Every structure is written in structure tokens, then in C-alpha cells.
Amino acid sequence: MKLRRSWITPGVVALAALVSGGWLAQSGGGPAASEALLDTVIRYVASNYVEEVSPQDLYDNAIQGLLMELGDPYAAFIEAEQQRTALLSNSYGGVGMRILAEEEGISILSIIPDSPSSKLDLEPDDRIVEVDGEPTAGWTQELAVGALRGPKGEAVEVSVQREGEPELIEVSIVRDDVHIVAVRTLLLGDDVGYVVLDQFSRKARQELQVAINDLMAAGARSLVLDVRYNVGGILREAVEIADLFLDEGEMVVDTRARDPRDSYTFAAPGPNRYPGLPVVVLVNNWSASASEIVAGALQDHDRAIVLGTRTFGKGVMQSVFPVPGGNYLRLTTGTWYTP
């Protein structure tokens, strides 16, 4: 919660200094002292602040403030309910769009086919500036996802800004079950296979391999792999997908963590499944993370031509840690490098 500004008397300031400074002087400082100091401050605020604030809200604010001060845009405290809906799954109740929360609002990256959003006048690169009357500027990704997802049948009101149009587009989207297909295919002409890879979810490599095999059986002799608007997903799936086109042992990505023991070089574990198959990878500024890893590995090994615009440029990886209460903590824990 956001506390309103209020006046603090000199006596309260003196008391706070006595409690914190004196207590630390007696204890000698250190992590245990800081933890006790935080508990003491929260207890005083919860008991004496002019407006009633629960200790739980104060702890939540302390956690959010700590993560904000890291300057890590990917760090987040994910509550148990948020984690349940945010897990990489192929079915959920929502509006059917891939989004990215930014300072100016929520950018629509792509519209999921056969979803509630696909039936409306919405396009990639539109920006959602309000959800149910609340401005979205500065929202976190978790907040944005949580606001748009929800029970089937419930409506969510969004205000959309489209580049070049002065008037906002007001849309009511009725949430429904959204089924995500990671891979979509098309045979272009007689011999060009076109595959859209929408996300690096579980079994994405398996679905992609089946799709390529089907295209080749239909006559495809070359492949266009489209990862535009694909903001990433599971690292292991990226390594497995790159493995389809690389020789065994060729490097896919090098990850470097703070602890050298947590740094790894991922190489293609198996043989090239499609030797001699010409490949083009399509990217844009929303191709991020796992998309960049695959595109970078294929480009650096001269296995594919990469076409499009400059990619997102993430270059860092996150880890998710379980914490008490069924919650999770996401932190940036390392960087990654293409071959």
C-alpha cells in the first residue's frame, strides 16, 4: 500500500534514533542486528503511526522496496496465487494477448489466435494505457498479467493507444479459456516451410520438430523460423531447439553467474537433425531471451541467416527461488553470451 505523507515530531525522530542507533551500538551491527532493527521499526509503525497499517503490509512494502532498490527490472516477489496463474502452461483464463509492461504502459506484443482479443480491433504494438480505469504506466509485468487474466466470463475494460491515432480505443474484453499453440506452420509456394514459434514452453522443441518433419514431408526444402514477438521462456528448450540444427558439441550459450560453480556452457547434445536444410530466422525488437539465444547460436555457427530488426537485447538470466508461504522470489542471477 502507499502511505500518505504526514508530519513527524522531533520527539518521534529522537526516539527512532535512540531505538535504532542505540540498539545497533549495543549489538555490534551485522545481519542479525539489521533484521531485529527492521522488526523494531515495523512494530513501532504498526503500533503508533497515525493511520492503521498492518504489519503484513509493512513487510510487503519492505520487500518491494528492497527489490526496487536493486535496479533489477526482472526482480519480483511472486505471491502464491500469482505463481499459479503465471506458470508456463498451455491453457488459462484470460484475454489472449502477449504483453510487456513498460514505463509508458502495457505493450501488446502479439494476439493469440482464436482468443477473445483476436475478435477485436487490437494489433501488435498497441499500448494499453488503462485497465478497468487504472493507469498502467509503471506497472510490473506481474501486475499487468494479473490484471488481464482472470475467471472465464468476466469482462475487463481496457483503453488502448495506437500510434498515429489521437483518440483512445475503448475495448471490453470478456475473458475466456485461452489455448496456446507454441508452433504454427505454413507451406509457402511449393518448397518453403514457414514456422512461427510463439513461445519456449515445455515441449516446444518436440512440437517444433514434428512441425518441421510434417513440412518436409509436404515438400519443404528450406525453412523460415519466425521468432518475432517471442519474448522467451525456458532456457533448456532454447538449447534443445538450437540442437536440432547444430552438430553435437557445438556451443549454444554460455551462462555466467556470480558463483562460478553456477556458470555453465550449454552445447548441442545430439547430432544435427536437418543437415543441409537452409534456415532463415526472423526477429524483431520483441524477440528476447530464449529467442535471442537460438538466433545467436545459429548465426554464430553460420547455420542460419538472421533477418529483421535489432532484437530486445536482454543478455541476463533469472532464477526463481521458493520462499515461505508458497511464494517465490525471482532474481537476475547471471548473464549469458552467444558463441
C-alpha positions in Angstrom: 0.0 0.0 0.0 1.1 3.6 -0.5 1.2 5.7 2.7 0.2 9.3 2.7 2.8 11.9 3.8 2.4 13.2 7.3 4.2 15.3 9.9 6.7 13.7 12.3 7.5 15.5 15.5 11.1 16.0 16.7 10.4 13.7 19.7 9.5 10.8 17.4 12.7 11.4 15.4 14.7 11.4 18.6 13.0 8.2 19.8 13.7 6.5 16.5 17.4 7.5 16.6 17.6 6.2 20.2 15.9 2.9 19.3 17.9 2.2 16.1 21.3 3.8 16.8 21.5 2.7 20.4 20.3 -0.8 19.7 22.8 -1.2 16.9 25.6 0.1 19.1 24.8 -2.5 21.8 24.5 -5.4 19.4 27.6 -4.5 17.3 25.6 -4.4 14.0 25.6 -7.1 11.4 22.8 -9.0 9.6 21.1 -10.2 12.8 21.1 -6.6 14.1 19.6 -5.3 10.9 16.9 -7.9 10.9 16.0 -7.0 14.5 16.1 -3.3 13.6 13.6 -3.9 10.8 11.3 -5.8 13.1 11.5 -3.0 15.7 10.7 -0.3 13.1 7.8 -2.3 11.7 6.4 -2.8 15.3 6.6 0.9 16.1 5.0 1.9 12.8 2.2 -0.7 13.2 1.5 0.4 16.7 2.0 4.2 16.6 1.6 5.5 13.0 -1.3 8.0 12.7 -3.0 5.7 10.2 -3.5 2.0 10.9 -1.2 -0.2 8.9 -1.0 -3.9 9.3 2.5 -5.5 10.0 1.9 -7.7 6.9 1.5 -4.6 4.7 4.7 -3.1 6.1 6.7 -6.3 5.5 5.3 -6.4 1.9 6.3 -2.8 1.4 9.8 -3.6 2.7 10.2 -6.5 0.3 9.0 -4.4 -2.7 11.3 -1.5 -1.7 14.3 -3.8 -1.3 13.7 -5.3 -4.8 13.1 -1.9 -6.3 16.4 -0.5 -4.9 18.3 -3.3 -6.7 17.5 -1.7 -10.0 16.8 -5.1 -11.5 13.7 -4.8 -13.8 13.2 -8.6 -13.7 13.3 -9.0 -9.9 9.9 -9.7 -8.4 8.2 -11.2 -5.4 5.6 -13.5 -6.8 2.8 -14.4 -4.5 1.5 -18.0 -4.5 -1.7 -17.1 -6.4 0.3 -15.1 -9.0 2.6 -18.0 -9.5 -0.3 -20.4 -10.1 -1.5 -18.3 -13.0 1.9 -17.3 -14.3 3.3 -20.8 -14.7 4.2 -21.6 -18.3 1.1 -23.5 -19.2 -0.9 -24.1 -22.4 -4.3 -23.1 -21.1 -5.5 -20.3 -18.8 -8.4 -17.9 -18.4 -7.6 -14.5 -19.9 -7.9 -12.2 -22.9 -5.4 -13.9 -25.2 -2.5 -11.5 -25.8 1.2 -11.5 -25.1 2.2 -8.3 -23.3 5.2 -6.5 -21.9 4.8 -4.0 -19.1 6.8 -0.8 -19.7 7.1 2.7 -18.1 4.6 4.1 -20.5 2.0 1.3 -20.2 1.4 -2.3 -21.4 2.7 -3.0 -24.9 0.8 -5.7 -26.9 3.4 -8.0 -28.4 1.0 -10.3 -30.3 -2.6 -11.5 -30.3 -3.1 -15.3 -29.7 -5.2 -16.8 -32.5 -8.8 -17.9 -31.6 -8.7 -15.9 -28.3 -11.1 -13.2 -27.1 -8.6 -10.5 -28.2 -8.4 -11.9 -31.7 -12.1 -11.0 -32.3 -11.5 -7.3 -31.5 -9.7 -4.3 -33.2 -6.4 -4.9 -31.4 -3.0 -5.1 -33.0 0.7 -5.7 -32.0 2.4 -2.6 -30.9 -0.8 -1.1 -29.5 -0.3 0.1 -25.9 -2.8 -0.5 -23.1 -2.8 2.7 -21.0 -5.7 1.8 -18.6 -7.2 -1.4 -17.3 -10.5 -1.1 -15.5 -9.9 2.7 -15.2 -6.5 2.3 -13.6 -3.5 3.9 -15.4 -0.9 1.2 -16.3 2.2 3.4 -16.5 4.9 1.9 -14.4 3.2 -1.4 -13.7 5.3 -4.5 -13.2 4.9 -7.5 -15.5 3.2 -9.5 -12.7 0.7 -6.7 -12.0 -0.1 -6.4 -15.8 -0.6 -10.2 -16.2 -2.7 -10.5 -13.1 -5.0 -7.7 -14.2 -5.7 -9.1 -17.6 -6.0 -12.8 -16.6 -9.0 -14.0 -14.6 -12.1 -16.2 -14.4 -13.8 -17.1 -17.7 -16.8 -15.0 -18.5 -15.6 -11.9 -16.6 -15.0 -8.7 -18.6 -12.1 -6.4 -18.4 -12.2 -2.8 -19.7 -9.1 -1.6 -21.4 -8.1 1.8 -23.0 -5.7 1.4 -25.9 -3.4 3.9 -27.6 -2.5 3.3 -31.2 0.5 5.1 -32.8 -0.7 7.9 -35.1 -4.2 7.9 -33.7 -5.1 10.7 -31.2 -8.2 9.0 -29.8 -8.0 6.1 -27.3 -9.7 2.8 -28.3 -12.0 1.7 -25.6 -12.5 -2.1 -25.6 -14.4 -4.5 -23.3 -12.8 -8.0 -23.4 -14.7 -10.9 -22.0 -12.1 -13.4 -20.6 -12.3 -17.0 -21.8 -10.2 -20.1 -21.8 -7.1 -19.4 -23.9 -5.3 -22.3 -25.5 -1.8 -21.6 -26.7 -0.3 -23.4 -29.6 3.5 -22.9 -29.4 4.1 -23.7 -33.1 2.1 -22.7 -36.2 3.1 -23.7 -39.8 2.5 -22.9 -43.4 4.0 -24.2 -46.7 4.9 -21.2 -48.8 4.9 -21.9 -52.5 6.0 -25.5 -53.2 9.1 -25.9 -51.1 9.5 -23.2 -48.3 8.4 -24.3 -44.8 7.3 -21.4 -42.6 7.1 -22.0 -38.8 6.0 -19.5 -36.2 7.5 -20.3 -32.7 5.3 -18.3 -30.3 6.9 -19.4 -27.0 9.6 -21.5 -25.5 7.3 -23.5 -23.3 7.6 -27.1 -22.2 7.6 -29.5 -25.2 8.3 -26.6 -27.6 11.2 -28.5 -29.1 9.1 -31.6 -29.6 6.3 -29.6 -31.3 8.8 -27.7 -33.5 10.4 -31.0 -34.6 7.1 -32.5 -35.5 6.1 -29.4 -37.4 9.4 -29.3 -39.4 9.1 -33.0 -40.2 5.5 -32.5 -41.5 6.5 -29.6 -43.7 9.4 -31.6 -45.2 7.1 -34.5 -45.8 4.8 -32.0 -47.7 7.7 -30.9 -49.9 9.6 -28.2 -47.9 13.2 -27.9 -48.9 14.1 -24.8 -46.8 12.8 -23.3 -43.6 11.8 -19.9 -42.2 11.7 -19.9 -38.4 9.8 -16.9 -37.1 10.5 -15.8 -33.5 9.3 -12.2 -33.9 7.4 -11.1 -30.7 8.6 -14.2 -28.9 9.9 -12.9 -25.6 11.5 -16.2 -24.5 10.8 -18.9 -22.0 12.6 -22.0 -20.8 16.4 -22.0 -21.3 16.5 -25.7 -21.7 14.0 -25.6 -24.6 16.1 -22.9 -26.3 19.2 -25.2 -26.1 17.1 -28.2 -27.3 15.7 -26.2 -30.3 19.2 -25.0 -31.3 20.3 -28.6 -31.1 18.0 -29.5 -33.9 20.2 -27.6 -36.4 23.7 -27.8 -34.8 26.3 -30.6 -34.7 26.8 -32.4 -31.5 29.1 -30.5 -29.1 28.7 -27.1 -30.8 28.2 -24.3 -28.2 24.7 -22.9 -27.9 25.1 -20.4 -25.0 27.5 -19.6 -22.2 26.0 -18.6 -18.8 28.0 -16.8 -16.2 26.7 -16.5 -12.6 28.1 -14.7 -9.6 29.2 -18.1 -8.2 31.5 -19.7 -10.8 30.1 -23.1 -9.8 26.7 -21.9 -11.2 28.2 -21.0 -14.6 27.6 -23.4 -17.4 28.4 -23.8 -21.1 25.5 -25.4 -22.9 26.3 -27.3 -26.1 24.2 -29.2 -28.6 23.7 -32.7 -27.0 22.9 -34.5 -30.2 23.6 -34.7 -33.9 22.2 -32.1 -36.5 18.7 -33.4 -37.3 18.5 -31.3 -40.5 21.9 -31.1 -42.1 21.9 -29.1 -45.4 18.4 -27.6 -44.7 18.7 -23.8 -45.4 17.3 -21.8 -42.5 16.3 -18.2 -42.1 15.4 -16.8 -38.6 13.1 -13.8 -38.5 13.5 -11.5 -35.5 12.3 -8.1 -34.3 12.7 -5.8 -31.3 10.4 -8.0 -29.2 12.5 -11.2 -29.8 14.1 -11.7 -26.4 15.9 -14.1 -24.1 15.5 -17.7 -25.5 14.7 -16.3 -29.0 18.0 -14.4 -29.0 19.9 -17.4 -27.7 18.6 -19.6 -30.6 19.1 -16.9 -33.2 22.6 -16.1 -31.9 23.7 -19.7 -31.8 22.5 -20.4 -35.4 24.0 -17.2 -36.7 27.4 -17.6 -34.9 27.8 -21.1 -36.3 26.8 -20.0 -39.8 23.9 -22.3 -39.6 21.2 -19.7 -40.4 20.7 -16.2 -41.8 19.0 -13.9 -39.3 16.8 -11.2 -40.8 14.7 -8.5 -39.2 15.4 -5.7 -36.8 17.6 -5.4 -33.7 16.4 -7.8 -31.0 15.5 -6.9 -27.4 19.0 -7.3 -26.1 18.2 -9.0 -22.7 21.5 -10.8 -22.1 20.7 -11.7 -18.5 19.0 -14.8 -16.9 16.8 -15.2 -13.9 16.3 -17.8 -11.2 13.2 -18.4 -9.2 13.5 -19.3 -5.5 10.8 -20.7 -3.3 10.2 -18.7 -0.1 7.8 -19.3 2.8 4.1 -19.1 2.3 4.1 -20.8 -1.1 5.6 -17.6 -2.6 8.5 -17.2 -5.0 11.3 -14.7 -5.5 12.7 -14.0 -9.0 16.1 -12.5 -9.3 18.6 -11.9 -12.0 21.4 -14.3 -11.2 23.7 -14.2 -14.2 24.5 -13.1 -17.8 24.6 -15.1 -21.0 26.7 -15.0 -24.1 26.3 -16.3 -27.6 29.1 -18.5 -29.1 
